[in-house]
Amino acid sequence: MSFKKVCFQLHKILGLSTGVVVFIVAITGCCWAFRDEIESLYSDYKKVAPQQKAFITPTQAKEVALTVFPNNTVHGTLFQKADDAIEVIFYDAKPEFYQSVFLNPYSGEIIKVDDHLSGFFAFILKGHTRLWLPKEIGEQVVGVSVLIFIVIIISGFILWLPKKRKNLKQRTRFKWKKSTKWKRKNFDLHAIIGFYVCALALIVAFTGAVLSYNWLKYVVYKSAGGEKVAQFIIPKNNSFPNDTLQIKPIDFLITKLQKESPNATAYELHYPKTKDESIYVEISNSEGLYYDSDFRFFDQNTLEEIETPGVYGKYKDAKLPEKIIRMNYDIHIGAIGGLAGKTIAFFVSLLIASLPVTGTLMWYGRNYKKKITSLDRGTEN
């Protein structure tokens, strides 16, 4: 077998075996692209009338929210601007539970309870990350399929390369006539679209694989020269627990951070799970972006700031390897390029979804033609 024939067989077998998965992941990714913009159209409950009053404290917000879900775990509380509701986020892995309680930041009144595991975009996310299968199975199927898709992209590009330069135009342009048959049109759709989208598809697939596999994130980080631990690490307190304190230091933290980072768009505070764990706060510095967020850690007894040995710390201290890891998700969803980036991600995902369809039709057309030819010959005999 020649090298191209090996590539063809590999491309065909892998493409047919993962085609359905790639189609679902691509279509759901396409639907996810403008989630923030669409959700903003019907989330008026997240806004309140600003007042010349202090916000309720993190402890008060947690206590009010626990009256709604007393048996679940508070993951964190999101403080934003003066006209934004406070969001107390609940999350438990088993059984899976993910809901938010929105509070008036001045009175603590419960505004709305939002279930993140129901609704259109929850359905889309489950399809994208696990094909609506049980989490343990679905995530593995998607992860392996994405790695295989990277091989499919590379083998497809090798197959696309023409033997002669004069045939290059034919591989990059649609030249259809009235007499052009559907099989030729379908081939062109697969080959030409595949060529134009392959570079961006490779980026989308690779960043998706990094999200799926921690070992790949480690390889990317260390290959870029990273020296820290390629994990999210919450450091321990420097001080010992002090049960005699009447006022909890955590209640002063948001006010402190609002003064230090007045231009931040949000402050997501996470309560320590144990007495020796530090408080961590994710400070969002840009609307709709994640890579430039600051992850800061504070001693829960003294509010002394503590450095983490992990890759997620203050953005200004991040070196190139840390920035690469941080940017991975924003690149994957196109947010790194703003609205234009999301639009590109939308169309790239849509075009990727077309490739398994046109590829399957090519395979079907070839096999169907052989069967028809064999039947015709049998009739003549």
N, C-alpha and C positions, 0 to 999 in steps of 0.2 A: 504494500500500500504506500502511496505517496503521502507526503506530509499533509497536503491539503485534503486528501481523502480521509485521513485520520481525524483532522479537524472537523470535517463535515459530519462524520459519524458521531464524534463527541458532541458537536453542536446539536445534532438532531436528537440523540438519545437524552441528553441533559435537558434540552428544551422541552421535549414531550413530557418528561418526568416531572418537571417543575413548572410547567406552563400555567396551570390553574393557580398555583400559589403566587407566581409572579404577577399574574393578572389581578388577583384580589389585592395583593399588597400595593400594586401601582394605582389601582382605581381608588382604593381607600386613602392612599397618600394624596392623590389628586383632590379628594373631597376635604382632606384635613388642611390643605394649604391656607385657606382663608377663614379658618375657624374663629380666630380672635375678632376679625372684622364682622363676621356674621353674628356671632354671639353678642357683640356690642349693640346690635340693633334691637335686642329684646331683653336687655339687662338693666333697665332703669332702676330696679330695686337696689342696685349697688351704689346709687347716688343718694346723698342726703343734703339738707340745707345746712351750710356751714354756720357755726356759732362761735362767739367769743368766749369759749370755755375750753377747759382742758379735756383731753380724751380720757375715757375710763382706762384703768391700768390693765396690763396683761393678766394679772391675777383675777381681777374682776371679770374680764372678758372670758377667761377660761371657766370660772365658776358659773356664769350665766349660761354658757354654751353646754356645760355638763348637765344642766337641768333638762336639756333636750335629749342628750345621749349619755346617760350616767354610766353605762356599762362599756363604753368605747374609749379609744385612746385619742387624746388630742395630739395631733402631729405638730401643729404650729398655729400662730395667729398672725394675720396679715394686716399691717397698719399702712395706710396710704395718705392721701391728701385730706385737707379739711372737709371736702365734700364727698368723700368716699366712705362707704360702710366698712366696718371692721369685719374681717372674715376669719372665723375660727375653723380650722380644718381638722377633721377627724379621719384617721386612717388606721385600719387593721388589715394585716395580710391574710390571716386565716381565722374565721371565714372572712372573705374579702369585704371590706366596708370602707367607703370613701364618700363622705358627705361634708358639707360646709354649712355653718350657721352664720348668717349675716346679722350684725348688730349695729344699732345706732351708736356711733363713737362717743356721743356726749351723754346719752341717757342709759345705754346698755340695753335698750328695748330690742327684742328679737324682731327682725324685719322679714326674714325668709330662710327656709332650709332648702338647700340644693343638693340633690343626689347626683354625684359625678359618674355613677355607674349606670345611669339610665339616660334616655334621650338619644337623639340622632348621632351626635359626635362621640358619645360613649360607645355606641354601636360600631361606628367607623373605626375608632381606636382599637377595639377588641378584634375587629377583622384585620386591621393592619399589623398588629403585634402578635396575634395568636390564632387568626383564622376562625374566631368564635369557638375554638376548642378549649378544653381545660388548659389553664395557664402553663402547667409543667410540660404538656405535650405540644401545644400550639407554638409556644415561643421557640422550642427546639426545631420544629419543622420550618418555621419562618427563618430562623438563623441559618440553618444549613442550606436552605433554598437560596438565600441571599448570597452566600459564599459560592454556590454553584452558578448563580446568575453572573457573577464576576467572570467566571471561566467562560460562560456562554458569550458574554460581550467580547472578550478577547478573541475567542475562536471565530466569532462572527465577523470581526474586523479582518482577520486573516483571510477568511473566505471571500470577503468583499473585494480585497485587493485584486485589481485586474492584472493579467499577465503582461499586457501591452499598454503603454501609456496612452495610445490613441483611443482606447476603450474607456478612459477615465470619465469622459463627459457622460457616457451612457450610464455610468454608475452613480452619477451625481444629479441627474436631471430626469424629470418625467417627460417622455416623448411619446404620448399616446395619440393614436389615430382612431378613427371610427372602427377600423378593422382590428384594432388591438383586442385580443381575447382577455377574458377575466383572469386567466392564469398568469399572463404576462403582467397585467396590472397589479395583481396580488404580489407577484415576485418583486416588482419595483417598489411597492409600498413597504415590503419587508426589508429589502436591501438598502434603498435610498434613505428611508426614515431611520433605519438602524445605523447607517453611517453618520448621519447628522446628529443623532442623539447619543451616540455611543460614549463620547467623552463625559458628558454630563451624567449619563446613566451610570457610568463607572464611579463617579463622585458620589452620587446618591446611594448606590449599592454599598460602596466601601464605608461611607459614614454610617450607614444603617448597620453594617456588620460590626463596626466599632461600638455602637450602642448595644448590640446583642451580646458581645463577648468581651469580658474583662481582660482576657489574655491578649486579645488583639489590641485593646487600648494600651496595655502595658508595652507591647512590642512597638507600637507607634511612638509612644512617649519616650521610651529608652532609645529608639532609633534616631529620634530628633535631638538626643543629648540630654534628656531630662535626668535630674539628679535626686528629685524628691520621690516620695512614695506615691505611685500612680493610683491613689485611692482617695476617697473622701474620709477624713479622719477627724473626729471630735476629740480634742485633747481633754485631759483630766484637769480638775481644779488645782491651783497651787496652794490653796489654803484648806483648812479642815472645816467641816460643817459646824455652823454656829446656830444652835437651836434656840438661843436666847434672844435673837433679833426680833423685835416687834414689827418692824417694817421690812418687807422683802426687797432686797436690792434690785431684783429683776424689774420692779415697777418703775424704776428711774431710768431704765436702759433706753427705751424708745425716745424719751425726751432728750436724752444725752445724744443719741444718734441723729435725731432731727436737727440738732444744733450743729453737729459736726459735718453732716452731709445734707444740707438743706435742699439741694437740687435732685436728690434721689426720688424715684417714682414710687418706691414701696420698700417696706421693712418687714420681712417675714421672720418672726421670732419663734424659736423652738425651745420648748421647756425641757430642762434636764430630766432624763429618765431615772437617774440615780443621784445620790447625795454627793458623789465625787466627780460627776460629769459636768463639764462647762456648758454655759448657754451658748448657742450659736444663732447668729442672725444673718440672713441673706439680704443684702441691700441691693436693690435693682437700680442701676444708674441710667438705663435707657428703656423706653417703652417698647415692649415686644421683643427685646433681646435678652439673652441669658449670659453670653460669654463674658461681658464686662461687669458682671455682678461682683460685689465684694462679699466674701464669706469671713465673718469676724467672730471670734470666740472670746467669751468673758467668764471669769471666775464667778460662780453663782453667789459667793459670799461677800466678795469685795468689789466686783465689776472690773477687776484688773484684766487688761486684755492679754490673751495668751496666743502665741503663734502655733500653727498646726504644721506637722511634718508632711502633710499631704499636699496635693497639687492645688487644692481649692483654698485660697486665702484672699488677700487683697489683690485686686486686679493690677494696681500700679506696681506691685512687686512681682507680678508674673513675668517669667521669661518666655522665649519663643516656644519651647516644648509645652509649657503650661497653657499658653494661648492656643496652641493647636488642639489640645484636648478640650479646652473650654469651648472653642468655636465649632466643634464637631456637630452638635445638635442644631445650632443656628444655620450651619451650612446645609445640613440634611433637609431642613424644612424650607430653606430659601430665605429665612428671616435676615440672614447676614446682609442681604442686598435690599432690605426694606420691602416696600410694596412691589417694586420691579423684580426683586429676587423671588418673592412668593409667586408672582405671575409666571416667571420662568420655571419654577419648581412645579407649578400646576400643569403647564403644557408638557414639560419633560415627563412627568408621571403619566399623563394621558397618552403620550406617544409610546412610552414603555409598555403600557397596557395593550397597545395595538399589536406589538411584536409577537406575543404568544398566539394571538388570533391569526395573524397572517402566516405565521410559521406553521401552525397546525393545518391551515388550509392548503399550504404548499405540500405538506406531507400527505394529506388526504387526497389531493388532486393527483399526485404521482401514483399512489397505491390504487386509487379508484380507476385510473386510466389503464393500469396493468390488468385489473380484474375484467374490465370491459373488453380489452383486447383479447384476453384468454377466452372469454365467453363467445366472442365473435368467431374466433378461430374454431372453437369446438362446434359451433353451429354449421360452419362451412364444411367441416369434415363429416 
